[in-house]
Amino acid sequence: MLDPIPLHTLSGAEALTPDGADVLRFWQWAFSDLRSNVVRGVLAEFLVARALRADLSRPRVSWDNYDFVSAEGWKVEVKASAYLQSWKQRRLSALSFSRLRGRIWDDETAQYIGQPEVRADLFVFAVNTCQQPERYDVLDLHHWRFYPVRGVTVAAWNSDTVRLRLVEEVSSAVTWSNLANAASAKMAEVSPNQGSAANAMRGGRQPTG
């Protein structure tokens, strides 16, 4: 087994080339377009991680089974979408979220195992709502809305990709400042299956007809 050396956080000042370029210069060149799908998605992960008070002292692991663990211990997956892109568009993009399920990465055997499944306790669907190109600034939190959804709900959809309207059926949009409370409320909800099981344990009857 080939074990990689442990990750450590870079400062940006690390030298890169003999002519004076450093890691910060690389970051500026490679990732300044925060509107691109890949970078915008990582930014959304960071925003959600900050809202849910995750430990960000460990650098992001792109291949992990979920994006991060919240302060409450929830395994969290963030999915992002936007109406506007970094390229010219004929029309606004339709909002959708993909790759909701995946195979489990087993670090002991260094391989993916099992069938694709939902691997997070909580999903946060992040939407940049701006629809005017001249105002599109992903750093403006006023343009972001967040939809927390429990993992069991996502699993029940039995789909790898969903549109925003399905997300809106089970969650309401909240701002970044309200995301932590909304996520806690969502995780405290009792699913229909849990409610049925609890009622059965109490000897209760389920309504019929």
KATAFEN-V891019 format. One record per helix or strand of 2 or more residues. SS is the DSSP state (H for helix, E for strand). FROM is the first residue (numbers start at 1). TO is the last residue. If there is no record, write none. Layout:
[[SS,FROM,TO] [SS,FROM,TO]]
//
This chain:
[[H,23,31] [H,37,51] [E,68,69] [E,75,82] [E,96,97] [E,102,106] [E,111,117] [E,122,128] [H,133,135] [H,141,143] [E,144,150] [H,151,157] [E,162,163] [H,164,170] [H,176,188] [H,192,201]]
//
